[in-house]
Amino acid sequence: LFYDICFFDNACVCPNCVKGMRQIGLDPENRADAEKYFTQMRVNMMKTLADTVFSSNPNASLFFNGCCVNYRDEYLNFQTHYEIEELPTENGAYDRIHLAAKRLQKYGKEIIGMTGKFQESWGEFGGYKNPEALKIECASCLSAGAGVSVGDQLHPFGALDESTYKNIGYAFSYVEQLEKMCFPSVSAADIGLFLAEDERANEGANAVLLENQIDYDVVWEKSDFSRYRCLILPDCVRVSPALAEKLKTFHRNGGKLIFSGSSICGTDLGINYIGKTSFDVNYVKPKFDFPIKSPLLLYCGAHRVRSALPVAAETEEPFFNRTYGHYCSHKNTPNSGVTADYPAMLEGENVVYFAHDVFTDYAVHGAYYTKKYICRALDKMCAGRALKINGLGSIGRATLRENSEKNVYLLHLFYAPVIKRGKVFVIEDLPVIDGAEVFFRAKKSVRAVRSCPQGEKIDFKTDGNTVSFRVDGLKGHQLILMEYEK
């Protein structure tokens, strides 16, 4: 049973809800109270329906659509599996399947990626997605450890549309050649990303990591940190005392840490948080080699901290905040030329701290040099990661999984440029990429490398436990199998 459109809003003040709030002492004129009540009513709705379904058929499959977008734990208890609805032609979110699937891994349930056959969105009769793009979307689901679902909508004539299923069949014929190797599999990433309270911070971190072919897992307080080389806490992660203690132990044992914004609060790592500045923008001045020598604009104010750690970048404030009555030119107030008394970036041996919400900044504004600024920390703290790819630029994507039943590591490589056409985002031209270099530090002895489904052997070298090889002819998607000894 698939219950659709269950998560359309976060509050309601209809007469029934107003009455219900007042009965339990909540104020319907208070937004927080209205949201609290609505959350509880939604949970009650799912529990009632789930109890009804399972009392009739304990083996039924059940899903409430929309829960995989909210990512609130209280909404994820009643599903037998998770379906990630994403129509990337409509919003350009081709990378969101990775973030969503990684967020759901901790629950141990089956995950399915759900896209559509449409050029734009649901209910578009006569609209068809490029079959090559649909193939890439399906392969992206596999690379995230998810099954594949492609949505259609039945015409009132009651007959399946031949062209629709020709396109779906083209994509599924590719899935059919890969899925036996892809399932069951688990992530083999050794970089951990905590989830921030602001979704934009998560999307910015996801983008920066994927654009640098840095595969990662979403981690949380109860995760086993020992398998990760570096942990990233973007912008506004809430750190509990228990998590702070685990982070200190991880750091003390040589683990690398990247913090930004208020995520440093309560961590007790030698960086004392003071509070957010009042400025609407800031400028940063890196003290390391950086392509921009002038102060670099960040579209947010800094968080003030004090620390004995070395300062890697300084902060410069604007002359004043931009308001309707006090402004300069069309956009942001220029830099004042005076270095602030609080840093922009701190850099210790095993920790880097950004005083600005750099991941949210990148998610919203997409500035190239903001990403380069963030990459300073990634280059240092993630330098020894298990997987490193050269030659794919920011368009390339790479994910690493392991199928222990078949004794194989699964490397998914993508190169599929997304172009905005009109109001939609499409994949159309798939250039062939030669010379991608792969370096993989394997925990097991790799005995063969081959392409899938082509089955062609790929020459590789070993240096200690590092396997390296070159991939040519990458067009859209390529699965590489690294077989290891039992």
N, C-alpha and C positions, 0 to 999 in steps of 0.2 A: 504494500500500500504506500502510495506516494501522496502526501498532503502538500499541496502547493500554496505559495504566497502566504506563508505564516508569519513573515517578519517584515511587514510593510511600514511599521512605525514603532516608536518607543514610548508613546504615551497616548492616552485617550481621555476625553472629558465628555463622553456621551452621558446621558442621564443614568444609565446603569452603572457606569464606572464612577461617576460622581457620588452616587448613592453608596456604592461599595467602599469607596475611600473613606467616606464619613463614618461608616459603620465600624471601621477598624481604627479610627482616630487619625487618618491622613487628611491633609489639606489639598483639595483638588485645584486650588489656585497656586500651589507650589509645584514647580516643574519637577523637582527632585522626588517629591512624594508621588506625583502622577506617574513618573517613570518606574518608581519602585513598585507601585501597585500593578502597572501594566506588565512588568516582568513576572510578578507572581501569578497573574492571571494567565499569562502565556505558558508558564511552567505547569499550572494546573490543567490547562487545556491539553497539553501534550501528555501529561500523566493519565488523564481521564481517557483519552483516545488510545494510548498505548495499552492501558489495562483492559480496555474493551477488546482491542484486537487480540492480545495475547491470551485472554481468557477463552476466546473462541478458537484460536490457532496459535499455540505456543511456538510453532516453527515459522511463523510468518516473517517476512522481511518488512521493515517499516522505516520510513524516512520523512522528516519534516523539512521541506525545502526552504532554504535561507539560513539555516543554522550554521552552515559552513562559511558564511560571510560575516556573521556576528562574532563568532569565535569566543563566545562567553560560555564558560564551563557549565553553567546551569541549564543551557539550552542543548547540550550535547549528550545527555544521559539516556535519551529515549529512542535513539536511532539504532538499528541493527547494523548499519553501515553509513558511510558518508558519501554524498554526491556533490561535487564542486561545480556549480553552474557558472560558466564563464563564456561569454560570447565576445571574443577579442576583436572581431571586426567592428563591433559597435563602440568599444571604448579603448582599444589599443592595448589592453592588459594581457598581452601574450605571456608575460612572465608570472602572472599571478597564480597560475596553477602550481608553480613550485613553492611559493610561499604558503599557499593554502594547504597543500598536501603535507608539507613539512610541519605545519602547525598541528595537524591532526594525527601525526604518527604516534604520539604518546598514548593515544587511547586504544591502540591495538586492534582497531576494526578495519574492515575492508574499505578502501577508498576508491571512488570512481570519478574520473573527470567527465564533465558533461559540457559539450559544445553543441552547436546547431548547424544544420545544413544551409542556413539562410545567409544571404549577403549581409543583412543587417541584424534583424532580431526576430523573435517569435511571431508567428502569425503572418509571415511575409510569403504569401502564396506567389509562386512564379519567380522567386529570388533564389539564386544559386551561388554558393561559394566556389571559388576556384578549387578544383579537386586537389591540386598540389598543396594549397594552403590547408585544406582539411586533413591531408596526409600528415603535414607538419604538426598540426594541432594534436592529432591522435598520437603521434610519436612523442610529443611533449608530455602527454599524460603518462605514457609508458616510462619515460625517463624520470618521472616523479614517483614511480612506484604505484601508479593508479591504473585502474581499468579504464575502459573507454566507452562513452555513451554519446551518440550523435542524435540530437533531437530533430524531429520532423513534425508537421502538423497535417492531419488528414483533411483533404479537400471534402466539401459537402457531398461530392459525387460518391464518396465512399471507396474510391480506388487509390491504391498506392501509386505515386508518381514515378514513372520509369526513369526520368532524368535524375531525380533525387537519389534513387537507389543505385544508379550507375555511379554517381559520384561517391556515395557512401561505400559502395562495394570496392571502388578503387582504393580508398583509404584503408578499408578493413582488410583488403588482400595483403597490404603491407604489414598491418598489425598482426595478421595471422602468421606471417613469416618470422616475427620477432617474439611473440608473446610466450612461447615455450621456454625461451631463455630468460625472459624478463620476470617471470613469476615462478616461485616466490623469490623475492629479493629484499634486501635491507640496505639502507644508506651506508656508504663507506667513507663519508666525509669526516674530517677531523677539525673542522671549524664550527663553533657553536654560536648561535645568535639567540639572545633573549628577546622577548616581545615587549615592545614599549606600549604605553597606555594610549599613545596617539598613533593611529593607523598609518599616518603619513610617514612617521619615522620608520616603521617596519617596511613600507613600500620603498623608501629611499635606500635603506640598508640592503634590501633584496636586490634592487637595481644595481647598486654599486658592486655588490659581490658577483652577481651573474655577469655583469659587463666585463668583469676581470677574470671570468671563468674560475671563480672561487666557490666551490660547492660547500654547502653548510648544512647543519641540522638546526632546527629550532629546539632550544633547550629550556628547561625550567628548573625551579629550585630542587626538585627531587631527581634530576638527571644525574647520571654518573659522569662527572667531569673528567675522569682520568683518561678517557679516550680522545679528548680534545686538546689540540695544541694551543688554540687561542679562543677566548670567549669575548663576544662583542655585546655591549649594553648600550643601545642607541637612544639618546636624547632624554627619554622619560620612563625608564624602567623603574618600577617600585622595588626597592631592595629591602627585604625583611631582615631582622637580626639573624635568622637561621641562614639565609642566603649569604649575608655578609660574611658570616663565619666560614662558609664553604668557599667563598671567593678568596678569602685570606689564605686558607689552606692550599687552594689551587695555585695561588700566586707564590706562596712560600716554597712550593714544590717545583717551581720553574715554569708554571703556566703563564701564558701571555694574556693581557687584558687590554681591551679598548673600551673606554667610556666616553660619553658625550653628554652635555647638558646636565640635567638634574639627576641623572642615573648614578652619579658619584655619591649622592646623599646616603649616609649611613654605612659606607663601605669600610671606613677606618683603614685606608691605605696611604695615609700621609697627605691627603688632599682634603682640606677643610672647606666645606661649602658655606658660603655666606648668603647668597640670594641672587635673584635675577636683577639685572640692571634695567633701567627705565628706557633705554634707547631702543628705537624701532629698527635700526640697522647698526652694523658695526663694520669695521675694516680690520683685516688681519695682515700682519707683516711677518711672514716666515723668516726665521733666522737661518734656515737651511737653504740649499740651492733650490730655487723655484723659478719657473719660467717667467712669472710676473714679478717684476722688481718693485712696482708701485703697490701701495696698500690695496688689498683685494676686498671687494664688497661681499659681505654676507648679509642676506636679507632678514636678519634677526639680531636681537640684542644678545649680549653674553650673559652667562652665569658667572658671578664673581666667586673666585676661590683663592685660597692661600695655600702655598705648598713650598717645600724646600726642593722639590724636583726641578730639574733643568727646564728652562723656558725655551720651547722650540719655535714658538710664534708669539708675537706681541699683539695687543689690541690697540686700535686707534678709534676713538669715538667720532661721530659726526659733530658738526658745530651745534646742532640742536635737533630735536625731533621734528619731523614734518607734520604740520597741522594745516587746517584750512586758513588759518590766520598767520602762519609763520612758515614760509617755505622758500625753497630755492629751485627754480626751473621746474622741469616736468616730472621728475621722478624722486630720487632720494637726495637728502642733504649731503654735501661733500664732506670728506674727512677733514678734521680740524688741524691735523699736523702735529698733534700732541699725543705721545704714547700714554695709554691709560695705566693705572697702577694695578691692573689685574691682567693675567695672561690670557692668550687665546688658545695655546696648546702647551701642554706639559708632556715631557717625554722622559720616562725612566727606562731602566734596563728591560723591564718586563711589563711596563704599563705605559699607555698613551691616553691622555685626556684632552678632549676638545671642549672648550668652554661654551661653544655655540651648539645649537641644535642642527648640526651639519647634515644629518640624514634627512630630516624634515625639509631643510633648505634645498637639498638636492632633489627630493621628490617633487617639490612644488615648482622650482625654478630650473632645474636641469642644467645648471651652469657647468661647463667643461672644467674650468679651473677649480671650482668647488670640489669636483670629483678628484682632480689631481691632488688637491689638498688632503682629502680623506685618504687617498692612496698612499700618502707618506706613512700613515699608521699601518695600513694593510701590508705594505712592502716590508716593514720592519717586524711586525708582530706575527704575520702569517708566512714569513719567508720559508720556514721549514715544513710547510703543509705537504700532505701526501700527494696532491695532484697539482701540477703546474702545466699550463698550456701556453705556447708561444705561437703567434702568427694568425690569430683569429680576430684581433681588434675588439672593439666594443660590441660588435654585432654577434660575435660567436658566443655560444653557450656550451657549458660542459657539466654533466652530472655523473657521479660515480656511485655505483651500487654493487652489491655482492650477492650472488646466488650460490650459497654453500652446498645446496643439493647437487648442483652441477659443477662445483669446484671452479667457478669463474667469476672474475670481476667484470662488470658491465660499464663501459664508458660510452655515454651518449654525447655525441658532438653535433652541434647545430650551427648552421650559417644561413639564416633566412631573413633578409632585410624586410622590415615593415615600413610601408609607405602610406601616407595619408592621402586618400583620394576622395574628394568631396568631404563628407562628414564621417567616413568610415576609414578603417585602417586595414590595409590589405597586404598579403604576401603574394607577389606575382613573379618577379624576376628572381631566379635562384642561380647566382653566379657559382661557378666551380672554383673551389679554393684548393690550391696545392701548397704543400710545405708546412702544414700545421705540425708543430713539434710537441710531443707529449712526454712528460716526465712524471713517473708514478713511483712513489716509495711504497712498495708492496710489503705486507706483513707475511706473505707466503711466497714460495718460490714459483715464479711464473715460468712455464715451460713452452708456451706458444701464444702468439697473438694473431688474431684473424678478424676479418670483417664479417659482419652479419647483416643481411642474409647471404651476401655474395660468397662467403666461405673462402675468401682469398687470404693466404698467409701474408703476414706483415713482418718484415725483418725488424728485429729489435736487439738492443744491447742491454747488458746489465752491468751496473757499477755498484758493488755491494748489494744492497736491497732495492736499488733504484732501477726501474725499467724505463728505457727511452726508445721512442720510435717516431717515425714520420708518417703523417697521413696525407695522401694526395687524393684528389678527385672528390672532395667533400662538397656535396650539393644538397642543401636543405638539411638532411639528417643522415648521420651514419652511426651505427652501433658497432663498437669495437669490443671483442671478447678477449680477455686476458685469462687464459686457462692456467691453473696452478696445480701443483702436486697435492694429492689427497693428504 
